[in-house]
């Protein structure tokens, strides 16, 4: 019967042999990629826990805004209320805490150290507003000696910063009455005459600050030493509230007011997933990049804070912006691509040589089945001259037939069939040499 190369049986055999040849390499690549993708660069979690502060309206407001942006990317933001900046810092440093990220006023961590925490940068200025019930405006904080001064709730950034400003100006518990009170409570106490002075750390568009600055019974102090403070303490920035800056129609304030201001910073644990860090940088840029009374457009977020080292992702962001993939792809798509590249690129250096080595090993294993018969055949060929008797001839022929029988029955892939036919040809060559040698022996014996 004429051989048909399209015979289904032949095609099935050929296909099976191709799979046998390539399957080890494919499986090796798939297993390596799976374990690398699963364990080398794990997927980011879908929830972030942020610490804010019970009494800090701005922190909580921004956390709510972040939550909206993150929800669009499939990430849930859980807000953890706290007593203030000091507790936020404590939660971040606690390895047992589930808090991932927190608002912390720049300068708060100076007395406690940054530890392993990292900064994503500054978000906005937090000016120190000093209001007093006074007929004449003090020109120096030392004039507040003997006064009842509200310095913010214990544990928050206002309290710590107020004590720093007053202490450096010579005002302390020994020569003034420092009251741990802040926010609306401090403002009401000041209006009711229960306090002489109160310090607030808040943004310019705060409703509380705008109410107090328009109160005719209160004065906003201008710090003539603001520049000195900013030179001595790098986390304090010298700001100027321009005349009419709060209300142009009523010319409030009626003159330039000098203020000092730390920045609000966003601090994370060093274990936070890099993809989530980049996502937070993206959200920060969307929320804080606009202009305000004290900063120009694009000034924030920035690397103005001084307490914590910047994370590697923040450094790259401030230097070059977001990675190009994160700019144009949704978060989870960008994360998938980034993780895939992180996994594949190093593995390629390993897998490409392996994909060449594995087929070579396969070819060697297949040929090895024939090489041992070549060894036996070569040995027989060498023994041909040693044949002297009929018994030697019989044993020699039996061994040769045994080799041929094994070669005929050996199973080889179609692509290696030529090697089997070559071996059978060589067997026939040895057989013919045996026949010639036998004839020569007969002739010699007849003579």
N, C-alpha and C positions, 0 to 999 in steps of 0.2 A: 504494500500500500504506500502510496506517495505521501511523504511527510508534509504536513500542513503546519507552518509556523504559527498559525493563528489558532491552533488547537487549544480548546479551553483548558484541558488538563495541563498542557505545557505552560500556558499563561499563569495558571494558578500556582504551579511549582516555582516559576520564575519570580512571581510576586512575593511568595512566601520567603524565598531566599534573599530577595532584596531587603525585606523587612528584618530578617535575621541579621543581615549585615549592618543595617543602619539603626536598628532598635536600641542597642546598647548605648550608642552616642546620644540618641534622642532622650532616652530615659535618664542618662547621667545629667544632661543639661536641665531637664525638667525638675529633677530632684534637687539639684543645686540651686536653681532659681527659686523653687518653693521655700526651701529652708532659709535662703538668704532674704527673700522678701518677707518671710514670716518673722524671722528672729533678728536679723542684722539691723533692720530699720523698721521697727514696729509702727503700725498705723497710729495716728494721733487720737487721743480720747475725744469724745464728743461733748464733754462738759468741762467748763472752766469755773473755778470757785474764786471769787474776788472779795477781798475784805475792804470795807468802806469805813463806816463810823456812824453811830446812831445820831449824833447831833450835827454832822457835817452834811448840809443840804447839797452842796456842790458835788461832793464825792458821790453821793447817792444818785444825783441827777445824771452825772456822766456815766455811772455804771448802768443806769437804765437805758441810756442812749447806746452804749456799747452792746447791750443785750439785744437791741433791735437789729443792729448791723450783723452781729454774730449769728443770730437766728436765721438770717437770710443765707448764711453759709452752712447751715445745719449744725451749728454749735450752740449749746445751751449755756448761758451764763447765770450761775447761782451767786446771789449777793449775800455776803456774810456780814451782818451789822456787828460793829465792835465799839469799844469805848473810845477809840481814836488811834492816832498814828503809832503810839507806843505798842498797843496791843496788835496792830497790824504787823508791825515788825516782829513781834514775838511769835505770831502765828506762822509767818514765813520761815522763821528760823527753826521752828519745831518740826522735826522729821516725821512726827506722828500726825501733824495737822494736814488736812486735805486742801488747805488754802493754796492756790497756785500763784496768785497775783494780788497786789494790794496797792492802794494809794498811800504814799508816804511823803510827807513834807520834807523837802531838801533841808538838811541840817539836823534832822531828828536823830539820825543814826550815828552821829559823830561821837557821842558818849558811849555807845554800845558796840560799835564796829559793824562792818558790812557783812562779815562772815562769808558765806559762799553765795550770797544773793547777788543778782545782776539787775541792772537798770535797763529799761527800754527808752529812757530819756525823760525830759521835762515836758509837761503838758501845757502849762500856763503859769502866769505870775500870780502869787498870792500876797497882795500888798498888806502891810500892817497898818490898820487904821486906828488912830488914837484920838478918842473923843473925850472932852472934859466939860464939866460944868464950871466955867471960869469966866471972869470978866475980861481978863487979859490973857493972851495966848502965850504960854511958856515957850521960850526959845531953846530950851535944853531939858532933857528928861530929868536931870538932877533937881529941877524945880518941883518935881512931883513928890519930894520927900514930905512925909507927914500926911499924905493923901490916902484916901481909901480907893484902892485900884483893883478893878476886875481884870484878872489875867487869864481867863479861859479855864475850862474844866481840866482837872488833873488828868494826865495821860494823853491829851491831844497836842497837836503841833502848836496851837496858839499858846497854850500854857508854857511850853518849853521855850518858845521864841520870846514871849513877853518877859520871862524871867531873865533870859540872856540879855535883852536890850536894857532892862532896868538895872540889872547887876553891873553891867559894863558902864552904866551911867551913874553908879553910886547909890542906887535905890534898892533897898532890900527889906527883909522882914523886920530888921531892927529899927529902921527909921520911917517905915511906911506900913500900912495895913494892906497886905496882898490877899485878895479874896479869889478863891477858885470858883469862878462863875463866868459863864460865857453865853454867846448867842442871844436869843430873845430875852432870856432871863437877865443877862447883864445889861442889855439895852433898857429894859423896864426899870431896873434898879437905878440906872443912871438918870433916867427921866424923873424918877420919884425922889431923887436926892439921896438915895441910900449909898451911892457910889459917887466919888468925885471924878474919877477917870476910869475908862475901860478900853482895853485893847482888843481888837478883832482882826482876825486873818481871814480875808474874804475877797472875792472878785469884785470888780467895780460895778458890774450890773446887778449885784445882789440887791434884792428888795430891802433888806435890813439896812444896808449901807446907805441906800438912797433916801430912806426915811430919816435916818439920823443926820445926814448931811444937810437936809432941808429944815431940820428942827432949829428954831431960832434960839433955843436955850442951850444948845450945844455947840462946841467949837471943834473943828478938826485941826489937830496939831500938825504943823509942818516941821519935819526933823532937819534942822540945819546941819546935823551931824550924819545925815544919810550917806553922804559920799565916804565919810570916814569909816562908817560901819561896813560899807561894801568893800573897802580896801582891806580892812582887818579880817573880815569873815567872807570868804569867797562865795558862800551859798546865799549871801544877801546881795540883792541887786538894787541899785539906786534908780528909782523911778520918779518922774515928775508928773503930777496931776495938773494939767494946764488950767489956767483961769478960764472959767466957763465950761470946763470939760464935762461936768455932770449935768449942767443945765444952762445952755447958751442964753435962753430968753431971760432967765433970772440971774445970770452971771454967777453961777455957783460952780466952784468956789470963786470968791472975788479976787483971788491971787493964786499964783503958782504954789502948789503944795509938794514938798519933798517927802518921799516915802521910801521905806526899804521893803523889799519883797523877796522871799524865797520862791522857789517854784514847786508846784505839785509834780511829783514824779510817779511813774508806774514801775514797780519793782516785782521781779519774778524769782522763783526758785531756779537754781541752775539745772534742775531736772526737767523743766518744762520742755515739751516737745518742740523742736525747731520750727516745724510747720505752723504750730499755734503761735509761736513768737512772731513769725512773719505775718500771720493773719492779724495779730494784735497791732503790729506796726502799721499795717494797711488801714485798720479801723481808726487808729490814733490820727493818722494823716487826714482821714476823711472828716473826723470830728473837730480837730484842733488847729487845722491849717488856716482858718479864717482870721481876719484882722480884729482887733479890739482896741480899747482906749489906750492900752499900754504896749501893744505889740503890732507889728505890721503883718500883712498877709504872708504866710509861708514861714514865719519865724518859729512856729511850733508845729509839731513836736521837734525837740532839739536835744543836743547833748550838753545842756547847760548845768545839769545837776553834778554834784561833786562827791556825794557820799558813797556811791556804788559804781563799780566798773561796768561799762556797757557790755551787753551780751554780744556775741559775735554777729548775730543776725542784725542787731541794732547798728553796729558799726558798719556793716555792709549797706544797710538801708540809708544811713545818713551820708554815706560815701557815693553810692550808686543808685539808690532807690530800690524798689522791689525787683526781684529776679524777673526776667522777661516772661517766664511761664506764669508766674503769679499775677502779672499785670493783665493777661488776656484770657486766662482760664478760670472757671469757678474753683473755689478752694479745694474741693475733693478731687476734681480732675487734675489740678496742678499738683496736689499731694501725690496722687497716683503716679503721675509722670516723673516727679522728682524722686520718689522712692524707687521706681523702676530703674531710672538712670543710675541712682546711687548703687543699686544692687548689680545691674548688668555690667556697667563699665569695668569694675574690678574683676568680675567673674570672667569676662571675655578673655582677659589676659591668661586666665587659667584654662578656660574651656576650649579655646581655639586650638592650643596644642593638643589637648586631650582628644578632640574630635579627629585629629590626624593620627594620634597614637593608637586609639581604639581600633580603627579599621586595619592598621598595620598589624596589630596583635591578632585580629580576626583572620587576616590573610595568612599569617604565620601558623596559626592553629590549624587552618584547613590544609596548608601545604605539609604540615608536620605529619599528617596521616600518610602522605606519600613518601616523605623523606626517609622514613624508617625502612620502607621497602626498597628504596634506592640503596640504602646501606646494605641490606641483605643481598641485593642483586650484585652489588659491587664485590661483596665478599665471595659470592659464588663464581663471579668472573675471575677473581684472583685465584680461586681453587681449581680452575679448569686444568691447569698443567699438572695438578697432582693426581688426576684420574689415571689409574693404572689397570684396574680390574673391572669386571662386569658389575660387581657389587658397588664399586665406586660410581659407575655410570648410573646404576639404578637409584642410589641415594641422591646423586646430583640432580637427576631428572625429577625425582619426587619433590625435592626442595624448590626447584624452579617452577613446577606445576602448582605447588602450594602458594608461592608468591603470586603467580598469575591469578589463581582462584581468589585470593584476598583482594587483589586490585580490581578484578571484575565486579566483585560484590561490594566494594567500598562505595559509600554514598557521599557524593560531592555536589556542591552548588553548580548550577549550569555554567556559570562564568568560569569555573575551575575545571571543567571537563577536559580541556585540552591537555592539562597536566597528566590526567589519568591515561589518555590516549598516548601521550609521549612515553609514559612509563611502560605501557604495554608494548609499544614499538621497541623499546630498549630490551624488554624481556625476550621478544622475538629475535632481536639481534644476538643476545646471549645464547638463545636456543640454537640459532644457526651456527654460532661459533662452536657450541657443544657438538652439533652434528658433524661439523668439519673436523673437529678434534677426534671424534669417534671414528670417522672414515679414515683419518690418518693412522690411528692406532690399528685399525683392521688391516690396512695396507702393509703396515710395518710388520704385523704379526704374520701375514701371508708370505712375506719374503723370508 
